[in-house]
């Protein structure tokens, strides 16, 4: 799961990133309004953590941009402001939740998990696709009731494909999902091919049909 943290307080950002990365999330950061909008324009995120008080403008402009573009990124406002007007403005502009500083990182993680389950997995902790079962909180996978051992990247790739079943996903989108900002520094998609090959091999060896279809010249699609 890929997150964007829009927060200008560096120590808080570092604490959030450190905690959430240990929880298995991939984190990107933006400290200013312009940087945040540029990232949202170029990438998709499972959840955005948004401070509405930024050095170059109001974080509410991020909400306005997302709403205007029809994007569906989940948004949790994290703010020192606890006024009713700020809460109402944020929620009316499309925020999904509002958390007042200071907060416990464990509560933030719980709210992120709940939001992702609602928006991506329709409220469920478990994704079941025929003989395949993915337990999202524990990040474990079973195939025909047998545990399937995957690397971190393979698990992220499988979850990304299954949660977007039926959609054709470009190699670029997969590279960004697996590597975040680092994807721009890579010369080719060799690492995408390698992770895809290993994932397909493990699924096949476990007795899973070939649900991953290659769309030549573009990317991949998870089909039933």
Backbone torsions as a table, in degrees:
resi	resn	phi	psi	omega
1	UNK	NA	133.0	-174.8
2	UNK	-108.2	128.9	-177.8
3	UNK	-117.9	151.5	170.0
4	UNK	-119.3	124.8	-179.9
5	UNK	-106.7	113.4	-179.5
6	UNK	-104.3	99.3	-172.4
7	UNK	-157.9	132.3	-176.9
8	UNK	-95.9	-8.0	178.1
9	UNK	-84.6	104.4	-169.2
10	UNK	-60.6	-43.2	-177.7
11	UNK	-63.8	-39.4	177.8
12	UNK	-67.0	-43.1	178.1
13	UNK	-57.9	-45.6	-179.2
14	UNK	-63.0	-40.0	179.2
15	UNK	-64.9	-43.2	-179.7
16	UNK	-64.4	-47.0	-179.0
17	UNK	-61.3	-47.0	-179.1
18	UNK	-58.9	-44.8	-178.4
19	UNK	-67.9	-47.8	-175.1
20	UNK	-71.1	-32.1	175.7
21	UNK	-64.8	-36.8	176.5
22	UNK	-69.1	-22.3	175.6
23	UNK	-83.3	-3.0	176.1
24	UNK	99.9	6.6	179.4
25	UNK	-89.3	151.3	173.3
26	UNK	-98.9	122.9	-171.3
27	UNK	-114.8	135.3	168.5
28	UNK	-120.2	156.0	-174.9
29	UNK	-130.7	154.3	173.1
30	UNK	-145.7	132.1	-177.0
31	UNK	-101.5	-10.9	-177.4
32	UNK	-131.8	159.3	-177.8
33	UNK	-59.9	-49.0	-177.4
34	UNK	-61.5	-42.7	179.1
35	UNK	-63.7	-40.5	-179.5
36	UNK	-63.7	-46.3	-179.1
37	UNK	-64.6	-37.4	178.3
38	UNK	-62.8	-43.4	179.8
39	UNK	-64.9	-43.4	-179.2
40	UNK	-66.3	-33.0	178.7
41	UNK	-65.9	-35.4	-174.0
42	UNK	-93.6	-24.4	-171.2
43	UNK	-131.1	163.8	174.2
44	UNK	-108.2	142.4	179.7
45	UNK	-129.3	147.3	176.1
46	UNK	-75.5	-31.2	178.7
47	UNK	-155.3	140.8	176.7
48	UNK	-117.1	127.8	173.3
49	UNK	-98.6	122.0	-168.4
50	UNK	-126.4	118.1	169.2
51	UNK	-86.3	128.1	-175.7
52	UNK	-84.9	-6.4	176.7
53	UNK	-108.5	98.3	-177.5
54	UNK	-115.5	155.6	-174.6
55	UNK	-63.9	-25.7	-177.7
56	UNK	-113.9	19.2	175.8
57	UNK	148.9	176.8	-178.7
58	UNK	-79.3	135.9	176.1
59	UNK	-63.7	-16.6	177.4
60	UNK	-61.9	-24.7	177.5
61	UNK	-66.1	-28.5	174.9
62	UNK	-64.0	-43.9	178.3
63	UNK	-62.8	-42.0	178.6
64	UNK	-62.2	-40.3	179.8
65	UNK	-64.8	-47.2	-178.7
66	UNK	-61.8	-43.7	179.6
67	UNK	-64.4	-40.6	-178.7
68	UNK	-66.6	-29.2	-179.4
69	UNK	-91.6	-3.4	179.4
70	UNK	68.8	24.5	179.4
71	UNK	-78.1	157.1	-173.4
72	UNK	-117.3	17.8	178.1
73	UNK	-57.3	135.0	175.3
74	UNK	-71.1	141.8	-174.3
75	UNK	-132.3	127.5	172.2
76	UNK	-118.2	119.7	176.0
77	UNK	-79.2	130.8	173.6
78	UNK	-119.7	112.6	-171.0
79	UNK	-146.3	149.8	174.2
80	UNK	-77.6	-14.1	179.4
81	UNK	-82.1	126.1	-177.5
82	UNK	-119.5	32.4	-179.4
83	UNK	-85.4	150.2	179.6
84	UNK	-62.5	-38.3	-178.9
85	UNK	-62.1	-42.0	179.5
86	UNK	-64.6	-41.7	179.1
87	UNK	-62.0	-47.7	-178.0
88	UNK	-63.8	-42.9	179.9
89	UNK	-60.9	-45.4	-179.2
90	UNK	-63.9	-44.8	-179.1
91	UNK	-68.6	-37.2	178.2
92	UNK	-66.3	-28.8	-179.6
93	UNK	-88.1	4.7	172.5
94	UNK	112.6	1.4	177.2
95	UNK	-66.5	147.1	-178.7
96	UNK	-95.0	-23.1	-177.2
97	UNK	-156.8	166.1	-176.5
98	UNK	-143.5	121.1	-178.4
99	UNK	-123.4	127.2	-175.1
100	UNK	-91.8	133.7	174.2
101	UNK	-73.9	148.9	-9.4
102	UNK	-76.5	153.2	-180.0
103	UNK	-138.6	161.0	176.1
104	UNK	-82.1	136.2	-179.1
105	UNK	-62.3	-30.3	177.5
106	UNK	-65.2	-36.9	177.4
107	UNK	-69.1	-41.0	177.6
108	UNK	-58.7	-46.4	179.4
109	UNK	-61.3	-40.8	179.8
110	UNK	-63.8	-39.9	179.8
111	UNK	-69.4	-38.0	176.3
112	UNK	-61.6	-46.2	-179.9
113	UNK	-60.9	-42.5	179.9
114	UNK	-65.0	-40.7	179.9
115	UNK	-64.9	-44.7	180.0
116	UNK	-64.2	-39.7	178.1
117	UNK	-62.5	-39.1	-179.6
118	UNK	-69.3	-45.9	-171.1
119	UNK	-84.9	-36.6	-174.4
120	UNK	-100.2	-40.2	-173.1
121	UNK	-112.2	16.4	174.7
122	UNK	57.0	37.3	174.2
123	UNK	86.1	0.0	-175.1
124	UNK	-97.1	146.5	173.9
125	UNK	-84.0	-13.1	-173.9
126	UNK	-131.0	136.2	175.5
127	UNK	-106.4	122.3	179.0
128	UNK	-116.7	125.3	178.5
129	UNK	-133.0	99.0	-176.8
130	UNK	53.3	-118.7	-176.0
131	UNK	-84.3	0.3	-176.0
132	UNK	-104.4	132.9	179.7
133	UNK	-132.1	125.6	179.8
134	UNK	-116.3	118.6	176.1
135	UNK	-93.0	107.8	-171.4
136	UNK	-68.0	-48.0	-178.9
137	UNK	-60.3	-40.5	-178.7
138	UNK	-89.1	-8.9	179.3
139	UNK	55.8	45.7	178.3
140	UNK	-119.2	154.2	-176.9
141	UNK	-128.8	137.2	173.8
142	UNK	-123.5	141.4	178.4
143	UNK	-129.5	117.6	-174.1
144	UNK	54.1	42.1	178.4
145	UNK	67.3	8.6	175.3
146	UNK	-108.2	140.3	-180.0
147	UNK	-64.6	136.4	177.8
148	UNK	-110.6	117.2	-177.2
149	UNK	-86.4	116.5	-179.8
150	UNK	-124.0	152.0	170.6
151	UNK	-73.6	170.2	179.2
152	UNK	-58.0	-45.4	-178.5
153	UNK	-66.5	-40.7	179.6
154	UNK	-64.3	-40.0	177.1
155	UNK	-63.6	-46.8	179.4
156	UNK	-59.8	-40.6	-179.9
157	UNK	-66.0	-45.7	178.9
158	UNK	-60.6	-46.9	-178.9
159	UNK	-62.7	-39.8	179.4
160	UNK	-63.2	-44.1	-178.9
161	UNK	-67.9	-47.6	-176.9
162	UNK	-65.7	-40.2	-178.9
163	UNK	-72.2	-11.3	176.0
164	UNK	-117.9	30.0	-174.6
165	UNK	-56.4	137.2	-178.3
166	UNK	91.7	-21.5	179.5
167	UNK	-90.0	141.4	173.4
168	UNK	-84.2	122.0	-176.2
169	UNK	-109.3	126.7	-177.4
170	UNK	-71.3	157.4	175.9
171	UNK	-61.0	-34.9	179.1
172	UNK	-63.9	-44.7	179.6
173	UNK	-62.7	-39.3	178.6
174	UNK	-66.4	-43.4	178.9
175	UNK	-60.2	-43.0	179.4
176	UNK	-66.7	-38.6	-179.4
177	UNK	-65.7	-39.3	-177.1
178	UNK	-81.2	-28.0	-172.1
179	UNK	-123.5	-7.1	178.5
180	UNK	61.7	-136.4	-178.2
181	UNK	-60.4	-26.0	-177.7
182	UNK	-66.4	-19.1	-177.6
183	UNK	-59.4	-32.3	-179.1
184	UNK	-67.2	-19.3	-176.2
185	UNK	-94.1	-5.0	-177.2
186	UNK	-88.6	140.6	-175.6
187	UNK	-80.3	-27.0	-177.2
188	UNK	-151.1	-175.0	-178.0
189	UNK	-103.6	25.6	-178.3
190	UNK	-56.8	-39.7	-178.6
191	UNK	-69.4	-30.9	175.8
192	UNK	-65.4	-46.8	179.4
193	UNK	-60.0	-41.2	-177.1
194	UNK	-65.7	-46.6	179.9
195	UNK	-66.3	-38.6	179.7
196	UNK	-64.5	-44.2	179.9
197	UNK	-60.8	-45.5	-179.1
198	UNK	-66.3	-40.0	178.9
199	UNK	-63.8	-46.9	-179.4
200	UNK	-61.7	-38.8	179.6
201	UNK	-64.1	-45.2	-178.9
202	UNK	-66.2	-37.9	177.9
203	UNK	-65.4	-43.7	-179.6
204	UNK	-64.3	-43.9	179.9
205	UNK	-63.9	-27.3	178.8
206	UNK	-84.1	-1.4	178.1
207	UNK	92.9	21.7	-179.5
208	UNK	-93.5	135.0	174.2
209	UNK	-60.1	164.3	-177.9
210	UNK	-83.0	85.1	-179.5
211	UNK	-80.4	-20.0	-175.9
212	UNK	-88.5	111.9	-178.4
213	UNK	-105.1	133.3	177.6
214	UNK	-83.8	125.6	175.0
215	UNK	-100.9	97.1	-170.1
216	UNK	-58.2	132.5	-179.7
217	UNK	85.6	-4.3	-178.5
218	UNK	-134.0	-63.6	-175.8
219	UNK	-179.0	-132.7	-172.8
220	UNK	-139.6	160.1	179.0
221	UNK	-144.1	135.0	175.1
222	UNK	-91.5	116.7	-177.7
223	UNK	-118.4	150.2	175.6
224	UNK	-85.2	NA	NA
